[in-house]
Amino acid sequence: MRLDTTTNKRYAFWAAASASLFTLASAQSSATASIITPSRSLATPTVTASRSSSTAQAASSSSAVLLGPAVETTLTIYPSQLTAQTTYAPTTTSNTGASSVVAASTSIPSPTAALNTTVDEGILPRQQYLCAQGQNATYCPGELLQLVQLSGIYADSKTFVDKPTRYSLNETYFAFEQLTQKQNITVGDVVTFVEGYFQGEGLELVPAQIENFTTSPAFLDDVDDVVYQGFASVVHGYWTLLIRETNQSVICDGVKCDSSVIPLNNSVVVPGGRYREVYYWDSFWIMEGLLKSELYNYANDLLNNFMDLIDGYGFVPNGGRKYYLNRSQPPVFTLMVNAYILATGNTTVLERALPLLDAELEWWRVNRTISVTSPYTNKTHSVAHYAVNNTAPRPEGYVEDYKTVSGAQPALNTTERESLYAELASGAESGWDYSGRWSKQISYNKSDAYANLRKLNVRAIVPVDLNALLYADHVILANLYEVYMNSSMGGSSSGNSTNTTMMMNSTMSSSHNMTSKIAAHRMIASEMNAAILDLCWDPVKSWFYDFNTTAHARSPVYHAGGTFPLWHNITPPEIAHNETAALNVFQGLRFIAGTYAGAPNIATLLDTGLNWDFPNSWPPHAYTAIKAFEAIGRLYPNGTVLDQVVTTDFSLVPVGQFGLNQTQLPVQNASLVSRNTKTFRADLTAIQMGKPWWQGHVFEKFSLVDPDAAGGGGEYTVVIGFGWSNGVILHTAGEYGQYLVPPSCPLIQVVEANATTMGDSTTMMQGFRIPPAK
């Protein structure tokens, strides 16, 4: 079984799975050769002196990923009309191809109740320390925030907490005190107050003028398929919509006005939609995409912003808002620094980064580590979990959290309410907000959206993916210390000889300290490796699972986080020298890919209606699945090449791996898969009438029920943009472009078109794949 060796060509199976979802991502697109064939005048990106002191050099990185479906117009790029390297103003494109400058828009109150309805002010939570150390802040839990949020004047709880005040906090709270003198405050009263004392949300960050943007990054040369190449070219252009810079003219100084935004010194890349600020773990996959797009300056900006955050707060918060300062997200900053150095060869970032990477890992050790004694070996391990010290609704999810807690039956007492608020915040810290993975008792009743949330048990779970990330952080940080030592001691000397001698003496004097750090990180990594294999690896089911400290046993829930240890080379002894056993690990993934059209991975197989459960497929999990195949493949460089036809034979899946039998598995809607074929054919015809070839959106998640739709569930409307999806697409194209071939999808027969004549006598351009008419 050759899952992987030293060349991409040998990743036969998963390259096919990547192509499957890559096709779905471009399923609503069509093209003519004149539009989608990018120009090939490549230019080496120049790092301007104002942004970086060193010149970034492109280099290769490893691994791959994927993405999915689309609808409606976003952006059209015509490479022949653009120079190879230039500065871009952000634009959108209409159906006719005409461009217009992106304008920021803000929400206006849209109450669901009549304006004369009295607002139920509910039970106030305790003041939270994260909110200006106990001082008033309009974006923190308190009387003002609760009144506004429970009035229901905005459909999304995040809208209000992103609005800066128009005046000082004293003036704002004085006006609020006047309002609260009323006997019964109405929805209309709240609308009047908010419109009078608050500005528009999201105006602090504006689309940036992108420097040194090349329309033909080198990776496009390696994408052989003309449709995939055109699609990747368009996604590359989406950075113009997502790279933002601070609008200094509207930034609040805390005196004249106040805002929840955390001002950052460098440009940021936002995910998109309601996520109008930087986010922590999204940024790893965004970084991977930026590097493929040769936007090295902006990748460097991401690193510097995170270093500033660690400098200021001791850790990287969930996102770039002050209401996120009580929690983090999956720790990927060390991976980001490593990816940047691999791609650019620029090790100068390590001088500042190394102590801050140490500081972040220390934060996780001090604040998120517990001891667990294994029921399997009786050994005690230090492991990490998500655990937010929080006793109030999340500001950006206030209404949802409040309803979850206040609607519980029987009613919760104060201790129980505060505990559930902490669970909700801890689930958000995981990035998986929310999933049946975290529930004490899984409910499949989709008519009650809060049932699983009221049973959250996040803090009692030892997440396998979190611990695998921290293991990798320690391994990589030790390696980065070695890289820094070698570059510092082996670098060329120049300039004043006295200064050079002083620098060398300083390096030598610190080398012992660095050697100690390297040893310490490798020892911690070794201990975490042992803990993960002991607590999370199930040798019978051939998969990695969370460990549940409440049940004192491994969780039975199969989820995509099980790929993280394999991604980071945590190798169970059972598969280290047994090719058949190694294949068993991936039989579940192969079955998923073969059973659900377009599925490279799935968050879970739990059909709960929650955001991180079936049918949602998330791009980062496609990335980690491919990484897992690559890592295990390196164990068998001379193994058997897998057939590209994935299995639909459930009997090959190790018993118990899914935690469900075949009849319990959710089903993909075959009629919707077939409908996608017909829609694609209709679009191809429309393109010949002048419709822009790419008519779609890139979503944050995709549905395995309908391969031509976004994912669903959760607390908010599905978001387009989308940062990590773009990053995964571009990384896949860059790593596997020459091997991405048309997949064989269930119910979608695909044929190659070479000057094929359509029914209306219109000739298609060479390179198009046309589903046959039905």
N, C-alpha and C positions, 0 to 999 in steps of 0.2 A: 504494500500500500504506500504509494508515494504521495503523501498529502502535501509535501513541500520539499524542495531542496534549494540549492543556491540560485536557481533561476526562476523567474516568474512563470515561465512556460509550464512548469511542473505543478502549478497550483490549479490543476485542471478543473476539479470540482467547484471550488469556491469562486474561481474566475467566472464560471458559468452562472453561478448564483448571483454574483455581482451584476453580470450582464442582464439578468432577469429583471432586477429592480431598476437598473439603469434604463432599461427599455421602458418600464412603467413611468419613470420620471419624465421621459420624453414621449410618452404615448400620445399625448395630445398635440405633439409637435409634428410638423412636416417641413420639408425644405426643398429648395432647388439648389443645385450645385453652385450657382452664382452667389447665393446668399450665405450658405453655411460653410463654404470652404474658406477658412481664415487665411489671410496673407501670411507669408512666411518670412518676412523681414524681421528677424529677431534682434533684439538689442539687449545688452547687458544692463541691468538696472543700476542706476547711479544713486548712491546715498548722499544726499546733500549735506553740506556742512552744518546747516541749521538744525538738522534732525539727528545726525549721528556722526561720530568722529571717525568711523571706519567704513571701509567699502565692503558691502556684503557680497559674498561669492556663492553662486548657486551650487548646490551639491545634491546628491540623491539621498532620499530617506527610504525607510522600508514600510511595508504593509499596504493594506488596501481597505476599501469601503464601498458604500453604495448610497442610493437614495430613491425616491419615488414620485408619484402622480401630480396632476396639474389641472387647472381650469382658469380661463380668462387671461387677460393681457397683463404683462408686467414690464418687460423690457425687450427691445429688439436691437441687435448689434449688427451693423453692416461693416465688416472689417475693411472692405475696399475703400470706404470713405474716410477711414481714420488713419492717422499716423501711427507708427509702431510704438512710439513712446511719447507720452504727452501728459498734460495735467487735465483732469476731468472734473467738470462741474456735475453734480448729481442731477439726473434727469429721469423722467418717466416717458414712456412711449405709448401713444394712442394706437387704436386699431389701424390707423392710416400710416403709422410710422412716424408721425410728427412728435417732436420732443418738447417737453416743457419743464421748467425748473420745479423741483420738488418743494412744496410749501408745507410748513408745519401746520397741523390742524389740532384743535383742542375740542374737548367735549363740552356740550352745554347740558344743563340739568334736564333729565327726561324722567320725571317721577312716575312710578307705576300706580301711585295712589292719587286721589284728588287733592288739590292744593289745600283744601280746608280740613284735611284729615289730620287728627292729632297724632303726633309721633310718640310711640311707646319707647321710652328711654331705657327700659330694661335694667338689668343688674350690672352695675359698674365693676370692672375688674380692678385689682390693685395696680398702683402706679408701677411702671416698668423702669428699671434702672437704665436700660439702653436709651431711653428717651431723655437726652441731655442731662444725664445723671440725676434724674428725678424732677427736673424742671419742666415747665410747660413746653409742649411742642405739638403743633396741630396734627402731625403725622404719627403721634404716639397714643397708645390706649389711654383714654381719659374721657371726661364728660363731653368735650367738644367733638372729638373724633367719633365717639359712639352715637351721639345725636345725629351727626351728618350721615354716617354710614347706615344707621337703622332707618333713616328717613326714606331711603331707597331712591334718592334723586339721580344716582348713577347706576347703570347696569353692572359695571365692573368696580369692585371695591378698590382696585388699584388706582382708579382715576383721581379720587380726591387726595390721597396721600402723596401724589406726585405734583400737586398744585402748590406753588409758592404763595405766600401771603402777599397782598398788595402793600401792606404797611408794616410797621414794627409789630413784634409779638405783643407788646403792651397795648397798642391800639386795637389789635385784633381781639385780644382777650377781654379788653374793656367792652368792646361791642358785643362780644359773646355773653358777658355778664349781664348786659342790658337785655339781651334776648331772653336769657333764662329767668328774668323777673316775671315773664308772662306765666299765667296759670297753666295754659295748655298751648304748647308750641306746635304749630302746624307744619306740614310739608312746605307750604308756601313761605312760611317764615324762614325755614332753612334755605330754601332756594334764594331768597332775597339776601340773606346773610352771606352765603357762599359767593354769589355773583358780585357782591359789593366788596368783599374783603379778600378774595383769592384770584390769582392770575391763572392763565392757561397752563396745563400740564405739558411737560416734555419740551419746553422751549429752551432749556438750559444747554441742550446739545443739538447742534445743527449739522446737516450733511457737509462733509469736508470737501475741499478742493483737493483731489487726489494727485499727489506728485508722482512723476515717473511711472505712470500706468502704461504698461505695454499691452496692446491688443492681441499680441501673439506670443504668449509665454511659451517657453520651450516645450513644456509637457504636451502641448497640442500636436506637436510633430509625431508623438508616439501613439496617438489615437488613430487607429487605422480606419475604423468604420466612420463613414462620412456623416451619418446622423448623430452618432455619439460625439463626434468631433464638434459638430455645430452646436449641439446641446451644451457641451462643456464650455465652449466659447461664450455662450450666452450667460451661463452661470458665473463664469469668470467676471463678466460685466456687472453682476449684481453687487459687487463690493461698492460700487458708486452709490448705492442706496443705503448701505449699512455702516460705512465708515463715518464717524461723527467727530466733531471737535467742539470744545466748550465755547458757548456764546457768552463771552465775558460781559457783554452789555446788559445781560439780564440776570447774572449770577447774584444771588442774595448775599449780603455781607453779615447777616445775623443781627444787624442793627436796624437798617431801613426796612428790611424784609427778611423772611426766613423760609428755608426750603429743605426738603428731605434729601436732595441730591448731594452726593459726596463729590466735590470738585476734584478733578484729576488734571495732572499737568500735561498729559499727552492725549493724542487722539485715541478713540475707542472704536470697537466694532460691536454694534448692538445686534442681538438676535433678530429683532424685527417686531412689528406690531406693538402690543402693549408692553413688550420688553424694550423699553426705550433707553436703557442704560446698560453698562457692561455687566456680564454675569460670569461667575467663576468657572464652573466646569464646562459651560458652553465654549469657553475661550480656547480650550485645548484643540477641539476640532476646527474651530475658526482659524487657529494658528496653522494647523496642517494645510488648510486651504490657502491661506495667505502666502505660505511658503511656496506652494505650487504656482501661485499667481505671480511670484517674484515681487511681492509687496513686502520686502524685507523691513523697510522702515516702520511699517505699521505693525508688523510682528514684534519688532523691538519696542514699539510704544506699549503694546500689551504687557510685555515683561516689566517695563519701567513703571507702569501704573500699578501692577501688583506688588512690586517692590516698595512703592510709596505706601500702599495700603498696609503692608506688613510693618513698615517703619512706623506708621501712625497708630496701628491698632493691634499689632502683634500676630495677626493672622489675615487671611484673605476672606472677607465677608462673602456671603451668598451673592450679593450684587452691589451696584454702585449707589445705594440709597441708605440713609441713616437708619431706617427701620429694619435693615438687614444686619445690624451690628451685633445681634445676639446669636448669630449662627453663621456657619460656613457652608461649604458644599464639598462634594468629593474632591480630595486633594490632588490636583493635577499640575500644580505649578512647577514642580521639579521636572515632570515630563515635558512641559512647555519649554523650559530652558534647554533641556537636552535636545529636543526637536529643532530648536532654533540654531544651536551650535552645529548639529549634524548637517543642516541645510546650508548654513552660511560660512562655517569655519571660523566664525567670530567668537573667540573665547574671552574677549575683554569684558563681556558682561559678567563673568564669574567673580571678578574682584568685588563687585557690590552684591551679587546674587548669593554667593555661598553662605555668608553669615545669616542672610534673611531666609534662605531655604532651611537652614538649621533652626531658626526661630520658629518657622511655621510648624515643622515637625515636633518641636518641643511643645507648642501650643496643643497639638493633637494629643501628645503624651499626657500632658497635665490635665487637660479638660475633657478628653473623650476616651480614656483608657480604663478598662476594668480587668479584674482577674477572674478567670473561669477555670474550674477544675473539670477535666475531661471525664465523661462517664465511660469512655472507651479505653483510656490508658491510665487514668487517675493522675495524670500530670496537670500541673497548674500553669496556665498561660496568661500573659498580658495581651489583651486584644482590644480593638477599638470598636466603638459603637456611636450612633448618632444620639445626642442627648442635649437638648436645648433647655436652658434655664429660663422658663417662660411661663407666666401664669395668666395670660390675656390673649385675646384673638390676635392673629397676625394682622398688622395694619393693612397690608395689601390683599388680605383675604378675610377681612373683618366680618362681613355679613355671613359668609359661609361658615366660618369658625363659630360665630355666635349661635347660629341656628343649629349647628351640630351639637353644641353643648347644651343650649337651653331647651332643645326639643327632645332630649333623652327621657325615656320612660323606664323605670320610675325616675323622678327628678333627681339630679345630682346635688350633693352637698358642696360646700365651698372647696374642700380638699379634692373631691372628685372632679369638679369643674376645672380647677387649676391643673390637675394632673392631665386631663384630656387636652387642655390648651398646650401643655408641654409636649404631648404626643404629636399634636398637629404640627407644631413648629419643628419638631425633630424629623417628622416625615418630609417636611419641606427642605430641611438641611440635607437629606439623602439625595435630593434631586428627583426621587421617585415619588412625587406627590400627586396621587397616592396609588397604592396597589394593595391587592389582597395579600400580597407577600408580607405585609406588616400587621395583618389582623389576627387577633386571637381566635376568632371564629369567623370564617369566610361566609359572606352572604352573597347569593346570586340574585337577590331581589332587586332588579334595576329600578323598580318603582320607588324604592326608598334609597335615595342617593346618599343618605347619611349613615346607613346601617353599618357598613364596614368602617367608616371613620370613627364611630362610637366604640369600636372594638380595637382601636389601634394599640399596638404593643411594640412600637418602634424601639424604644429605649432598651427593651429586653432582648432585642435581636443583635447578634454579632454578624453583620453583613459580610458575606464572603468577598464581594467586590471592593468594599471599603478597605478591608484588611489586605487584599491583594495589591491595591494601589499604594498603601503605606509601605508594604514590603518593597515594591518597586521603587518608591521614593528613596528608601534607604540604600538600596543597591545602586541606584543611579547617582545619588548624592556622593557616595563613596567614590564612584568612578569620576565624577566631576571634580572632586578634590584632587584626584590623581592627574587629571588633565590640566588643572590649574598649576599644580606643582611642576609638571613637566614643561608647560609653556612658560612659566616664570623663570625657571632655572635654565631652560634650554634656549630661550629667546635670544635673538641677536642683540648685541650691545651697540648703542649709538649715542651720540651726544657727549655731554660732559662725563669724563671718565670717573670723576669723584662721585657724581650722582649715580652712575652705573654701579660702582662698587658698593655704595650705600644701599642701593636697591637689592643687590645680590646678598649682602649681609643680612638685610631684613628678611629676605626670602628664606635664607638658610636658618635663621633663628626661629622662624615660624614653621619650618618643615616638620619638626618633631611634633608640634601641636596638630598639624594637618595629618600626620601619620596616625596619631592617636584617634583623630576624628574618623579617619577612614576605617580603622579597626573597629571603632565603636559602632559605626553604621552597619558594617558587615555582620557584626555580632547580633545586632537587633534584627537585621534582615533574616539571619539564620534562625533566630528564635521565632520570628513571625512565620517563616516558611513551615517550621515544625507545627506551629499552632494551627495553621490553615489546613495542613494535611491531616492533622489529628481531629479537629473539630468539624471541618467542612467537607472533606473528601469522603464520599461513600463508595467503597470498592465494589460493592455488589451492584449498585445502580449506575456506577461509572459516571458520576457527575459530582460537581461541587455545589453544596447547598449552604444556606445560612445556618447558624447555630442559634437555637432558641433557648435562652436561659430560663424562661418560665417552664417550659416542658423538659428542660435539661436534656435536650436531644436535637439532632439535626431537623431542620424544617423539611417537610415533604414537598414544598413548592418548587417546581422546576422554573427557573427564570434565567434571563440572559446574563445576569451577573455571574453565573457559573463559568462564563468564558474568561473572566478577568484573571484568575490564577494561571490558566493556560497561556493567555496573552503574555504574561510576565514570567513565563518559564518556571512556574511552580509545577514540578513533574511528579505525579504519584508514582511510587515504586512499581505498582502493578503494570504500568504501561511503559516504563522506561526501557524494558527489554522484551516487550511482547507486542508485536505488530497487530495481532488480532485484538488484543485488549485496547490498544490505542484506537483502533477503528470503532470499537464499541462506544467510546466516549462521544463520538460524533454521529452515531446512528440517529439520535434524536434530532439533531440539527438537519441531517440529510432527509429525514422523514418530513420535517416541517417545510423544508425547501421544496420537496416533491409534492406535498399535499396542498399547500397554500400558494397559489400562483403569485409570483413576485416576492416571495418571502425569503430573505436571507437570514432572518432571525425574528424572534417575537419576544416581547417583554415578559409575558407569562401566558399560560394557556388557561388562565382563570377568566371566565367571561362575566365579569362583575359590573362592567360599566365604568370602572375607574380609569383614570388617565394612563396608568402604566400597567394595564392588563389587556388581554385580548379584546378587540382585534388590532390593537395598536402596535405598529412596528416602527422602531425609532432608529434613525441613521447611526447614532453612535454604537448601537448594538450590532449593526452589520459590520462596522469597523472592528469591533472586538472579536466577533466570530471569525473573521478572516485572519486576524492576528493570532487567534488560538490555533487555527489550522496551520498557519505558518510555523508557529513555535513547535508543535508536535511533529510536523513534517521534518524538521531539522534533526529529529532523532532517527529518522529512517531515510537517509539520502538515497538509498538504493531500493527503496520499497516499491511496491506495485502501484502503477498509476491507476487512480480511481476512474471508473467510467463517469463521463460527464452527465449521464442520465441519473438523476437522484432517485432515491428509493421511495416508494409509497407502501412498502411492506412493513406493517406495524410490528410483525413478529421479530424483526431485526433489532428493534429498540430494546435495550436491556430492561428486564422486568422491573417495574417500579420507577424507572427514570423520570417519567412524566408525572408520576403521582396520580395518574388518571388512566383508565382503560380506554380502548379505542372508541367505544360507544359514548364515552363521556367527553370526548374532544369536541370543541366547537367546530362548526362547519362553515366553509367558505361558500358564498352565494354564487353558484355556477352561472346563473342568468346574468349577474352583474359583470362577471368576467367576460361573457359573450358580448354584452352590451358595449364594453370597452372596445372590442374589435370593430364593431359597427361604427362607433363614434370616431375611431381613428380613420376609418375609410372615408367617412364623410368629411373629416377635416382635410384629408389629402386632396379631395376634390375641390374644397373651398380654397385651398392654397393656390390652385391653378387660376383662381379668379382674382388673385392679388392679396389674399389674406396673409399677414405676416406668419412666417413658418412656426414661430414658437408662440403659442397662445396658452400660457399657463402660469401657475404659481409653483414655487417650491415651498412645501409645508414643513412644519417642525416634526410631523409624524404622519404615518400613512396607515390606511386601513387594509387589513387582510380579508375583510368581508367583501369590500368593493375595491379592487386594485386601481380604480380610476378616481379615488376619492381620498380626501384627507382623513386622518384619524379623528376620533371623537372622545367624548367623556371628559371628566374633569370639571374644573371650576370656571372655565373661561372658553370663549369661542376659539377654535383652532387658529393658530397664528401662522401667517405667511412671512416670507423673508428669504430663507431663514438661515441664520448664521451657521449652525453646526451641520445642517443639511448641505449647504453649499460647500463647506469644508470637506465633508465626506465625499461628495460627488467629485470635486476637483482632485482630491487625493487618490481616489479610485482611478480616475482617468489618467492621472500621472503615473501611477504604479502599474496599472494593468491595461492601459489603453490599447496596446497592440494585440491583446488577447480577449478583449470584449467582443463577443460574437452574438448574433441573434439567438436568444434562448428558445427552447422548445417549451412553450407554456401550455398548460391544460386549456383546451377549447380555443386556443388561438393558433391557427395554422398560419405560419409566416413564410412568404416566398420572396425571393430576391427579384427586384425589378431592374431590368437593364433596357432602358428606352422602351418600357412597356406602354402600350396604348390603353387608356382608360375607356370606359364605355361611351364617353362623350367625345371620343377621338382625340382627347388631349394627351399629349405624350409626357410621361413622367421623366424626370432627369435621372441619370444613372446613379445608382446607389440607394434608391428607395426601396423599402420593404413594404409590400402592400398586402394586407390580409384579403383573402378572396371574398367576394360577395356571397352573402347567404340569404 
